[in-house]
Structure formats: structure tokens, C-alpha cells
Amino acid sequence: MMSIYRLLPFPAFFIRRKIFGQKIPLLASFKLTYRCNLACVACPFHRRAVEESAHMSWLSAITSLDALKRLGTLIVVFEGGEPLLWHDGGHNLYDLIDYAKRHFPRVAVTTNGTFPLDVPADILWVSLDGLKDSQDRLRSRSFDKVWSNLRVSRHGRLFVHFTINRENQNDIRPLLEKLKDIRAFRGMTVQLFYPYGQGEAPLALSDDERREVLEDVIEMKKQGFPILNSAGRLSAMIRNDWQCHDDILINVDPDGAITRGCYVKSRGVINCRACGFSPVSEASGAIDLLPGSLMAGWSIFLK
């Protein structure tokens, strides 16, 4: 349980948003680097590692964090590329996490899981996209290394993040069964593959596949599997008819650019019809005070 002191900014955030109408961001997607030790077929970002501004400096990183703090941001999620590859001079990711934890109520990291999972972030997401055959095909033959790291991790809030695509859509249930053996595992969040159109494989689900797999995920949740997405938002994503409050999002890229709004903004072509970003759907539901989304947020960030 997080301390009361670190919990207080969250009700204050809703008061400022709902009563005073202040458009303050809740969540920052903070891309430190495009560099990665994997070349996942679903990801467009590692292809940008050769760009001159593909790796953030320490000064740029703390300057960006300070800017997020001034804007009222509550949650920072460090990602990449692979954020554990980030360093600048004598500084590494752990130093940035320490700096961020002194300024934000919650600090998270999303990693490909191929490095030791002793990361001192409040929340740690490990991207795992299926059982061995699927993971190895989609994510550079990384399953054995990721699984080995999961087995020895003692992180207190470790989640698996599963990006559903047309090649791994049948792996969710058996992977959840297998994850029962992982002592640190606290639950799974799912989202749908988004086609950036920047060289990644054509993995987008058809409308029928989208409906079928999300209905199956909802059923798994009903059966007691540790799916942390709310059933209501999963249902809404079948139709993609949910109201998006993208002003709760703020994005930082390795060149130091800060962009308000959709996760894809400045990173690709926005196509709302193809949206599969369940974190955005869930956060938007929380802003609308939907009980399921509030409970999902509590379970992931505050419990």
C-alpha cells in the first residue's frame, strides 16, 4: 500500500479536473531511447535507433521531468526502445527513477524483460506476447531469457503486458496458466496491436477477430484470471465507441519533445478506428468516474 502522503495527489487531481475544469495530465509516456536489444516485428520504434536524437541526455531527461511536474502530471512511465539500455555519462535508468520518485506519486517502467527485473520503480511492466513459439517469433527469440528473469524477480508490483495481434491471440489463456508459477506476477494488462505503418509486420486484428478475442478476455476475467483491464472498457473497445479524453495524456520523446494528447501523436498517423490502446481507454473511463476503470486504476497504481 502506498503511503497516504503519496496517495493525496490523486483525489486532488480529480477535484481539479472535475470541479475546476483544469486540463492537467494524469499519465506521461516517457520514451528515453529508441535503442533496443530486440527487433520485435510489431514495434516501429527500434527502427528509429539510428536517428541523431534517438537517445535522451540526462539534462534533457530531468528538464522534461521538471516540466511534467509543473504541469501537474501524477504518473510517469519510462519506456523505449528498451529503457534499461538508457544511460548518459555516469547516469542510468535507476538514477532517473530515483529523481522521478521524488517528484511524482507513481513511477513505472515498461521493459522487454531481458534484463534483471530488480528495477526500483513503483510499478514494473514486462512485455510478454505469448508462449515460447509466439514470443520468440514476435520478439527476437527472447522467451527463455524473459522467463528466467521473471522466475527470480522479487519486485513487489510486477505486471505482464500483452499486446494482442493476429499471431498470438490464442496464447492469452495458456500464458496466464503458466504465469501462475511466477511468484512476483501480480496480473496482466492487455492491449491491441496498433498499425503505425512504419515497417512493422501486418498484425492488426480484423473486426471479427477483435470482437472474438476481447470477448474471450472478458470471459477469462469472469472466470477469475488476473486480467486487470475492466470488463466495461474491454467491451467498449470491441466497438471502439468509448469517449477518449486524450488531454489526460502527455508524451515525451527521446529528442525532448513534449506532446499533449494521443499516444500516437508525433509518433505516427492517428487512426481512432484502429485504436487498441487500452490504457487510454481505461484512463478515460476513470476520468468519467466509471467504477470498473477506477478499480482498475486502483489495482494497478494505488493498491
N, C-alpha and C positions, 0 to 999 in steps of 0.2 A: 504494500500500500504506500503510495507516495505521501509525503508529509503534507499536513494541512497548509503549510506555507506555500508549497509548490502547487497546491490544488486551487487556491484562491483566484488566480487569474482567469480560470475557466468560467465560473459564473459571472465574473465581471465582464468577460468578453461578450456573453450573451446579452447582458444588460446594455452594453454599449451598442451592440448590433441591433437588438430588437426594440429597445426603448428610445435610444438616442439616434438611431439610424446611421451610425458610423460604419463605413465600409472598410473595416480593418480585416487584414488577412488572418486566417486561422493556421494555415499549413504552408510551409515552404518546401518545395522540391529543390534541393541544393546540389547541383551537379559539379563536383570538384574537378573531375577529369573525364576525358573521353578514352583515356588509355585503359586497356583491359588485357588480361592474360588469356581470355577466351575470345572466340569469334562466333558467338551464338547466331544462328541463322535467322532468328526473329528480331534481332536488335540492329538498329541503324547506327547507334552511337559509336561503337568501336571503329566503324569505318571512318570516323572523323578524327581519329587519334593523330593523324599526320598534320592536322591544321596547326598553324602557328600558335593559336590561342586555345589549344586543346587541354591545357593543364594550368590550373589556377595557382597564383603565388600566395604565400602566407599573408602578405599585406592585403591583397585583393580579397582573400577569404574573410579576414577579420573585419575589413571595411564593409563587406557585404553583410556580414552578421550584424554589425552595428546598425546598418541601415534597416535590416529586418526588425531589429529590436525597436527602433524609433517608430516604425510603422505599426507596432503592436502585435506582431506575429507571436504565436504561442508555441508552435511545434516546428522543429527543423528536422528534415530527413536528408541526411547525406547520402548521395548516390553517385553513379558514374555512367559509363565506364565501370571500373571497379574502384570504389573509394579507398580500399585498403592499400592500393598502389600509390595513393597520393602522398607526396612529400615535397617539401621546399626547404632547402638548406638543412637546418637541424630539426625542422618541424615535420611531424607526421600526423596521421588522422587522429591519433589519441590526443594530441595537443589541441586540435580543433574541437574535439568532443569536450575536452575539459573547459575550453574557453566558452563554448556554446552552453554548457550546463550551468555556467554562472550567469547566463543572461536569458535563458528560456526555460519554461516549466518542463518541457519534454524535448529530448533529443534522441533521434532514431538513426539507424544506419540500415541501408539495403545492400547486401553483399551477394556475390555469386557463390559464397561458401567454400571456396578453395583455399582460403587462408584460415588460421586458427580463429575460433569464434569466442575469444576472450575479450571482445570489444567492450569498452566501458560505457557504451551508450545505454540509455534507459530502456530502449526497445531495439531488438535486432531482428530484421527480416532476412531470411535466406531464400534466395530464388531457386526453386526446385520445380522443374517442369515435367515430372513423371518418374516412372520406374527406370531402371538402368537403360533399357534399349532406347526409350524415348529421350531421356536426359542426355545420353551420350550422342545421339543423333542431332538433337537440337542445340546442345550446349557443350560442344567441343570435348566429348568423351570425359566428362567431369564427374560422373556419378560417384565412382568409388572414393574419390578424394572428398567430395562434399559429404558423403555418408560417414566417412571416417571422422571428419570434423564434427558432424552432428552427434555422433556417438559419445564423444568425450567432452562436449560442451557442458558447462555448468552455468550458462547465462540464465538469469532469472526470468527474462521475458523474451524468449526466442520463438518466433513465428516462422512458418513456411509460407512463402508467397508463390502461388501457382498461376501462371499465365496460360489460359486455356486457348488452344488452337486446334486446327483440324487433325493434327497428327497425334496429339496427346489427350484428346477429350475423354478417352476411356480409361485413363490412368488415375483419375482422382480418387475413386473409392479404394482401389488396391494400395495406392500410396498412403492414404490415411491409415489403412490397416497396418502397413509396415511401420509407419511413424509411431505407432503405439510403443515400440521398443526404444524410442528415443527419450531419454529421461528429461531433457530440457525442453522438449517440444510442448508449446502451450496452445497451439491452434493454427489453423490455416486460413489465409485470406486468398480469394480468387479474383482474377480479373480476366477480361477477354483480350486476345491479341488485337492490336491496332495496326492497320496497314499505313505506315508512314510513306511508302513509295520511294524509299531511298536505298534500295538494293537488298532489303530483307526478303526472305522467302515468302511466297504467296500462301499464307497460313490462315487467312481470315475465314471464320465460320460462315456458312450460309445462314439465312434467316431460320430455316428449319433446324439446322444443327445448333444454332444459338438457343432456340427455344428448348430443344430436347436436353441439351447439356445443363442449362440453368434450372430447368425443372428437376433434373436428376440431383443437382447440388442442393436444391431446396429440400428434396426428399431425404437426402443424406443428413441434412441439418435436423430435420424432424426425427430422424432415427437416432440422434444423439452424437453423430460425428462432430468433432470440434471445428465446424465451419463458423468463422467469426463474422462474416457478412450477414446482414439482416435479411430475413426471408422477403420482407417487403421491398427492399431495394433490388434484390435479385430478380423478383417478379417484374419490377419496373424496368429493369434492364432488358428483359425479353422484348418489350415493346419499344424501349428507349423513349418513353413518354414522360420521364421524370423532369422536374424543373431544375435546371443547372444554375447554381449560384457560383459562377466561376470567380467572382470577386473575393471569395474566401481563400483563393489560391494565389501563391506568388512563386515565381520560378527564378532561380539563379543558375546561370550557365558558366562554364569554365573561363570565358572571357570577361566575367564580372558583370555581364548584362543582367539586369533585374527586370522581369516582365510580370505584370499583373494579369491574372486570368487563366484561361485554359492551359493545361499541361503541355499541349501540342504547340501552343502559340510560340513563335520564334524557333520551333524545333521541327516543324513540318506543316503540311496542309491540314487545316481543321475540317473534319467531316463528322458532324454530330451524329449523322445516321449510323456511322460505323463505330461510335464510341463504345469502348469496353472498359473504361476507367472506373472501376467500382469504388476506389477511394473517393473520387469526386462525387459520385452518386451518393455515397454514404454520408460524406461531409455536408452535402447539400440537404440531405434528409435531416441531419442533425440541426442545421440552421432553421429548418421548417418545424423543428421540435417533434419529429416523428419518434415515437418511443423505441422502435427497433433500431433506428440509427443512433439514437442517444445511448442505448445499451451497448451497441457495437463499439462506439467510441469509448465508453467506459471500460469495456472488457480489454480493449487494445491499449489505450493510452493511460488510463487512470486507476484501474483496479489494483 
